[in-house]
């Protein structure tokens, strides 16, 4: 049980901690303590993450736990720190960055890093206050768990705590802290930092740490003549390709794919101006700050490859041969399309590949784009058609009935010899009923700003199991209201 020791002023979460990233030393991080926030309160909690961490069932019953996860109490066995990294932002070298509002609590004995986002200034805050607002914290909390529910690699979120302390953004808002959890928060930008500063010893130490911890198979590979660093780059490239295929298949826009927002483990990280598509628009830009559309939905796969090229440049002093480094990126060009087609084939209920699958996939995406058809609802209704044979709910989504009918004929012919029940089950497990649409998040945020956090809990429950029907929750699966298109999400979100 979590408790507050009156004589020491610390909280004990009942977890055992190990050095982890902290053992790399002061060249990589700065030791510091979070800055307390007054009168914290619970906003949202993920019991699934609590179980993964090994917290007891009553972990949230203690005021000491609440204070500790808001940054107001030290946690027994931890040595908090912030890490330094650099990166390219919107395609431009930004120089030194770092954890400007994230403070690592430590790594649990089970191998999960715990981080407080919004817990105060660090040496890398670059003039910022190191805080996060309630609005953005709820969005990150919900989307972290929503992505996990969708089966997409992601950082997780244990909880959001709030405080009435005032934070100044475009307007005055209340403060909040997200407790984030991941096997590692190392980013492409960590490697870029030491490469840009010609600190090869630190670059090698970082690479060795990540390889030995997360990519040990690279030590014994025969790829690239046994070059472990090239094999590491290839493995990261392939994980990233698979991640991007999942994003594109589910209609997820990240919004700010800077190199410092790219996980070395191929996780979705740093939820800021994200959005799940409503009407399908391949050129959709979800980030109001992205005036040139660099991170538009259809640009994400290419941007990921560009970011991997930056990582390759950073690792070049270790790889030792530019041609080998470029070769290590090559598989991205096959892994991404293969993974994407596989995901889309499953969405169509096709368990096995056939030569005419690609035109079938491309054809439906063109139809969806031409009519700005709601992406999530289309796929869920198509799953329903496979189960009950009623095509009208799907057909009603399209103004171009002739185009839809022609595609539907090809789709039905492709399924002529398949077991419809098995195909329907595959589609139900692949096409979610629920995603975190912007307007749903906004409604939960507005209620929480009035101290009603029930909407966060209800939304979390459906998003954690988004493929289930959840009777009574159909309002969370309907079309977005007209006002949803007026929501603007920027980098400050």
C-alpha positions in Angstrom: 0.0 0.0 0.0 1.2 3.5 -0.8 1.8 5.6 2.3 3.3 8.8 3.5 6.1 8.6 6.0 5.6 11.6 8.3 9.2 11.7 9.3 10.7 11.6 5.9 8.1 13.2 3.7 8.2 10.6 1.0 5.8 8.2 -0.7 6.2 4.5 -1.1 4.4 3.1 -4.2 5.3 -0.4 -3.3 7.5 -0.8 -6.4 11.1 -1.8 -6.7 13.3 0.4 -8.9 16.6 -0.2 -10.8 19.1 2.3 -12.4 18.1 1.8 -16.0 18.9 4.8 -18.2 20.1 6.8 -15.2 23.2 4.5 -15.1 24.5 6.1 -18.4 25.5 9.1 -16.3 25.5 12.9 -16.2 26.3 13.4 -19.9 22.9 12.1 -20.7 20.7 13.6 -18.1 20.3 16.0 -15.2 19.2 15.0 -11.8 16.3 17.1 -10.4 13.1 16.9 -8.5 9.6 17.7 -9.8 8.1 21.0 -8.8 5.1 20.5 -6.5 1.5 21.6 -7.5 -1.0 22.6 -4.8 -4.1 20.6 -3.9 -3.9 17.8 -6.5 -6.9 15.7 -7.5 -7.5 12.6 -9.6 -8.8 13.2 -13.2 -8.4 9.8 -14.7 -6.8 6.4 -14.0 -5.9 3.3 -16.0 -6.2 0.2 -13.9 -4.8 -1.8 -16.7 -1.5 0.1 -16.6 -1.5 -0.1 -12.8 -1.7 -3.9 -13.1 1.2 -3.9 -15.6 3.3 -1.9 -13.2 2.5 -4.2 -10.3 0.7 -1.6 -8.2 -1.7 -3.0 -5.5 -5.5 -2.8 -6.1 -5.9 0.1 -3.7 -2.9 2.1 -5.2 -5.0 5.2 -5.7 -6.6 5.4 -2.3 -3.6 7.2 -0.7 -3.2 10.9 -0.7 0.6 10.2 -0.7 0.3 8.5 -4.1 -1.8 11.4 -5.5 0.8 13.9 -4.3 3.7 11.8 -5.6 2.2 11.4 -9.1 1.7 15.1 -9.2 5.3 15.8 -8.4 4.7 17.0 -4.9 6.4 14.1 -2.9 9.5 12.1 -3.6 9.0 8.4 -4.2 11.1 5.9 -2.2 13.8 4.3 -4.3 13.8 6.8 -7.1 16.3 9.4 -8.4 14.3 11.6 -10.8 16.0 13.1 -13.9 15.4 14.8 -17.2 17.3 13.7 -20.4 19.0 15.7 -23.0 18.4 15.3 -26.8 18.3 17.3 -30.0 16.3 17.0 -33.2 14.8 18.2 -36.4 11.6 20.1 -36.0 9.4 20.6 -39.1 12.4 19.5 -41.1 14.8 22.1 -39.7 17.6 21.4 -37.3 16.6 22.8 -33.9 19.7 22.0 -31.9 19.5 21.0 -28.3 16.1 20.2 -26.9 15.5 17.7 -24.1 12.8 16.8 -21.6 11.4 20.3 -21.2 8.4 19.2 -19.2 8.9 15.5 -18.6 10.8 14.2 -15.6 11.7 10.5 -15.3 10.9 9.0 -12.0 12.8 5.8 -12.8 12.6 2.3 -14.1 10.7 -0.4 -12.3 12.2 -3.8 -11.7 9.8 -5.1 -14.3 11.5 -2.9 -17.0 9.0 -0.1 -17.3 10.0 3.6 -17.2 7.7 5.9 -15.3 7.7 9.6 -16.3 5.8 12.6 -15.1 4.8 15.0 -17.9 4.0 18.5 -16.7 5.9 18.3 -13.4 7.8 21.5 -13.7 10.8 23.1 -15.3 14.0 21.3 -16.3 17.3 22.6 -17.7 15.8 21.8 -21.1 12.6 23.8 -20.8 14.0 26.6 -23.1 12.2 29.3 -21.2 9.0 27.3 -20.8 7.3 26.7 -17.5 7.6 22.9 -17.7 3.9 22.5 -17.1 1.1 20.8 -19.0 -2.5 21.9 -19.0 -5.5 19.8 -18.2 -6.8 19.9 -21.8 -3.6 18.4 -23.4 -3.1 16.0 -20.5 -6.5 14.4 -20.8 -6.0 14.1 -24.6 -2.7 12.3 -24.1 -4.0 10.0 -21.3 -7.0 8.9 -23.4 -5.2 8.5 -26.6 -2.3 6.5 -25.1 -4.8 4.0 -23.8 -7.0 4.2 -27.0 -4.0 3.3 -29.2 -3.1 0.4 -26.9 -6.7 -0.8 -27.2 -6.3 -0.7 -30.9 -3.2 -2.9 -30.7 -0.9 -0.1 -31.9 2.5 0.2 -30.2 2.4 3.2 -27.9 3.5 4.7 -24.7 0.9 4.2 -22.0 -0.6 6.4 -19.3 -1.2 5.4 -15.7 -3.2 8.5 -14.7 -3.9 12.2 -15.0 -3.8 14.4 -11.9 -5.1 18.0 -11.9 -4.5 21.1 -9.9 -6.2 24.5 -9.9 -2.8 26.2 -10.3 -3.0 28.6 -13.3 -1.0 27.9 -16.5 -0.7 30.5 -19.2 -1.0 29.3 -22.8 -3.3 31.1 -25.4 -5.4 31.7 -22.3 -5.3 30.9 -18.6 -5.8 27.2 -18.0 -5.5 24.8 -15.1 -2.4 22.5 -14.6 -2.2 18.8 -14.8 0.4 16.0 -14.8 0.3 12.8 -16.9 2.1 9.7 -15.5 3.5 8.1 -18.7 4.8 4.5 -18.9 6.9 2.8 -21.5 9.8 0.3 -21.8 11.9 3.2 -23.0 11.4 6.9 -23.8 14.6 7.1 -25.9 14.1 9.0 -29.2 15.9 9.4 -32.5 16.9 12.8 -31.1 18.9 11.3 -28.3 21.3 9.9 -30.9 21.2 13.1 -33.0 22.3 15.1 -30.0 25.6 13.3 -29.4 26.3 12.9 -33.2 25.8 16.6 -33.8 28.2 17.5 -31.0 30.8 15.0 -32.2 30.7 13.1 -28.9 31.3 9.6 -30.3 32.0 8.0 -27.0 28.6 9.0 -25.6 26.9 8.1 -28.9 28.4 4.6 -28.7 27.5 4.2 -25.0 23.9 5.1 -25.8 23.7 2.8 -28.8 25.2 0.0 -26.8 22.7 0.5 -24.0 19.7 0.5 -26.3 21.0 -2.5 -28.3 21.8 -4.6 -25.3 18.5 -3.7 -23.6 16.0 -3.8 -26.4 17.7 -5.2 -29.6 20.1 -8.0 -28.3 19.6 -10.0 -31.5 21.7 -7.3 -33.3 24.8 -8.5 -31.4 24.8 -11.9 -33.0 23.4 -11.1 -36.5 25.2 -11.9 -39.7 23.5 -8.9 -41.4 25.9 -6.3 -42.8 28.9 -8.4 -42.0 27.9 -8.6 -38.4 27.7 -4.8 -38.0 25.5 -4.5 -34.9 24.9 -0.8 -35.3 23.7 -1.3 -38.9 21.5 -4.2 -37.8 20.1 -1.9 -35.1 19.2 0.8 -37.6 17.5 -1.8 -39.8 15.5 -3.1 -36.9 14.4 0.4 -35.9 13.4 1.1 -39.5 11.3 -2.0 -39.7 9.5 -1.4 -36.4 8.8 2.2 -37.6 7.5 1.0 -40.9 5.1 -1.4 -39.2 4.0 1.4 -36.8 3.3 3.7 -39.7 1.3 1.0 -41.5 -0.9 0.7 -38.4 -1.4 4.5 -38.2 -2.4 4.7 -41.9 -4.8 1.7 -41.7 -6.7 3.1 -38.7 -6.7 6.7 -39.9 -4.5 8.2 -37.2 -2.7 11.5 -37.7 0.2 12.2 -35.3 0.5 15.9 -36.3 4.1 16.6 -35.2 6.5 13.9 -36.4 9.7 15.7 -35.5 12.8 13.5 -35.0 12.6 14.1 -31.2 9.1 12.7 -31.3 10.1 9.4 -32.8 10.6 6.4 -30.5 13.6 4.2 -30.9 11.3 1.3 -30.1 8.7 2.1 -32.7 6.2 3.3 -30.2 3.6 6.1 -30.8 5.0 8.8 -28.5 4.2 12.5 -27.6 0.5 13.0 -28.2 0.0 16.6 -29.1 -2.1 17.7 -32.1 -3.2 14.2 -33.0 -6.5 13.3 -34.6 -8.3 10.2 -35.9 -9.8 11.0 -39.3 -13.5 11.8 -39.5 -14.3 12.2 -43.2 -11.5 10.4 -45.1 -9.2 13.1 -46.6 -5.7 11.8 -47.4 -4.3 15.4 -47.3 -5.8 16.2 -43.9 -3.6 18.3 -41.6 -4.5 17.9 -38.0 -2.0 20.3 -36.5 -3.1 23.9 -36.7 0.6 24.9 -36.4 1.6 22.9 -39.5 0.9 25.7 -42.0 2.8 23.9 -44.9 1.2 20.5 -44.3 4.5 18.7 -43.7 2.8 16.3 -41.4 -0.4 15.8 -43.4 -1.9 12.3 -43.1 -0.7 11.1 -46.5 2.8 12.4 -45.8 3.4 10.4 -42.6 5.1 7.4 -44.2 7.5 9.5 -46.1 8.3 11.7 -43.1 9.0 8.6 -41.1 11.6 7.5 -43.7 13.1 11.0 -43.6 13.4 10.8 -39.9 15.0 7.4 -40.2 17.5 8.9 -42.6 18.4 11.5 -39.9 18.9 8.6 -37.4 21.1 6.9 -40.0 23.3 10.0 -40.2 23.5 10.1 -36.4 24.6 6.5 -36.3 27.1 6.8 -39.2 30.1 7.2 -37.0 29.3 3.9 -35.4 28.3 2.1 -38.6 31.4 3.3 -40.4 30.2 3.1 -44.0 27.6 5.3 -45.6 26.5 2.7 -48.1 25.9 0.2 -45.3 23.8 2.8 -43.4 21.7 3.5 -46.5 21.3 -0.2 -47.1 20.0 -0.6 -43.5 17.1 1.7 -44.3 16.2 -0.1 -47.5 13.8 -2.6 -46.0 11.5 0.2 -44.9 10.4 0.5 -48.5 9.1 -3.1 -48.5 8.0 -3.5 -44.9 5.7 -0.5 -44.9 3.7 -1.4 -48.1 3.5 -5.0 -47.1 2.4 -4.3 -43.6 -0.1 -1.7 -44.8 -1.6 -4.0 -47.4 -1.8 -6.8 -44.8 -3.7 -4.4 -42.4 -6.0 -3.3 -45.2 -6.6 -6.8 -46.3 -7.7 -7.7 -42.8 -10.0 -4.7 -42.7 -11.6 -6.2 -45.9 -12.0 -9.6 -44.2 -9.4 -11.2 -46.4 -7.3 -13.8 -44.6 -5.1 -14.6 -47.6 -3.5 -12.5 -50.2 -4.5 -12.4 -53.9 -3.2 -10.5 -56.9 -6.3 -8.3 -57.2 -6.2 -7.1 -53.6 -4.2 -4.0 -54.2 -6.7 -2.5 -56.8 -9.5 -3.4 -54.4 -7.8 -1.5 -51.5 -6.9 1.5 -53.7 -10.4 1.5 -55.2 -12.1 1.8 -51.8 -9.7 4.5 -50.6 -10.3 6.6 -53.7 -14.1 6.2 -53.2 -13.8 7.2 -49.5 -11.6 10.2 -50.4 -13.9 11.4 -53.2 -16.9 11.5 -50.9 -15.1 12.4 -47.6 -16.8 9.4 -46.2 -16.5 8.8 -42.4 -13.5 6.5 -42.2 -14.3 4.6 -39.0 -18.0 4.3 -39.6 -17.5 3.0 -43.1 -15.3 0.1 -42.0 -17.5 -0.8 -39.1 -20.6 -0.9 -41.3 -18.8 -2.9 -43.9 -18.0 -5.4 -41.1 -21.8 -5.5 -40.3 -22.6 -6.2 -44.0 -20.3 -9.2 -44.0 -22.2 -10.5 -40.9 -25.8 -9.8 -41.9 -25.7 -9.2 -45.7 -27.5 -5.8 -45.4 -25.6 -3.4 -47.7 -27.8 -0.4 -47.4 -26.2 1.1 -44.2 -22.9 1.0 -46.1 -24.3 2.3 -49.4 -26.0 5.2 -47.6 -22.6 6.7 -46.8 -21.9 7.4 -50.5 -23.2 10.0 -52.9 -21.5 8.2 -55.7 -23.8 5.2 -55.6 -22.7 3.9 -59.0 -19.0 4.0 -58.0 -19.8 2.3 -54.7 -21.9 -0.4 -56.4 -19.1 -1.2 -58.9 -16.5 -1.5 -56.0 -19.0 -3.6 -54.0 -19.3 -6.0 -56.9 -15.6 -6.5 -57.0 -15.5 -6.9 -53.2 -18.3 -9.5 -53.2 -16.6 -11.4 -56.0 -13.4 -11.5 -54.0 -15.4 -13.1 -51.2 -17.3 -15.5 -53.3 -15.5 -18.5 -51.9 -14.7 -17.3 -48.4 -16.5 -18.3 -45.2 -18.5 -15.1 -44.5 -18.7 -15.8 -40.7 -15.0 -16.1 -40.4 -14.5 -13.0 -42.6 -17.0 -11.0 -40.5 -15.2 -12.0 -37.3 -11.9 -10.9 -38.8 -13.4 -7.6 -39.8 -14.9 -7.1 -36.3 -11.5 -7.6 -34.7 -9.8 -5.2 -37.2 -12.3 -2.4 -37.7 -12.9 -0.6 -34.4 -16.3 0.8 -33.4 -14.8 3.5 -31.2 -11.8 5.8 -31.8 -10.9 9.0 -29.9 -12.5 11.6 -32.1 -11.6 15.2 -31.3 -15.1 16.1 -30.3 -15.3 13.2 -27.8 -12.1 14.3 -26.2 -13.3 17.9 -26.1 -16.5 17.0 -24.4 -14.7 15.1 -21.7 -12.2 18.0 -21.3 -15.0 20.6 -20.9 -16.7 18.5 -18.2 -13.4 17.9 -16.4 -12.7 21.6 -16.4 -15.9 21.8 -14.3 -14.6 19.0 -12.0 -16.8 16.4 -13.5 -14.4 13.6 -14.5 -17.0 10.9 -15.2 -16.7 11.5 -19.0 -13.0 10.7 -18.9 -13.7 7.4 -17.2 -16.6 6.5 -19.5 -14.6 7.3 -22.6 -11.6 5.4 -21.4 -13.8 2.3 -20.8 -14.9 2.1 -24.5 -11.6 3.1 -25.9 -9.7 0.4 -24.0 -11.8 -2.2 -25.8 -12.8 -0.4 -29.0 -13.8 -3.5 -31.1 -16.5 -4.5 -28.7 -20.1 -3.3 -29.1 -20.5 -1.7 -25.7 -24.4 -1.6 -25.6 -25.6 1.9 -24.5 -22.4 3.6 -25.8 -23.5 4.2 -29.4 -23.2 8.0 -28.9 -19.5 7.5 -28.8 -19.5 5.8 -32.2 -21.7 8.2 -34.2 -20.9 10.8 -36.7 -19.2 13.9 -35.4 -21.3 17.0 -34.9 -20.8 20.0 -37.2 -18.9 21.9 -34.6 -16.2 19.2 -34.5 -14.6 20.6 -37.6 -14.0 23.9 -35.9 -11.7 22.3 -33.2 -8.2 23.5 -33.7 -5.3 21.5 -32.2 -1.8 23.0 -32.3 1.7 22.1 -31.0 0.8 23.8 -27.7 -2.1 21.3 -27.3 
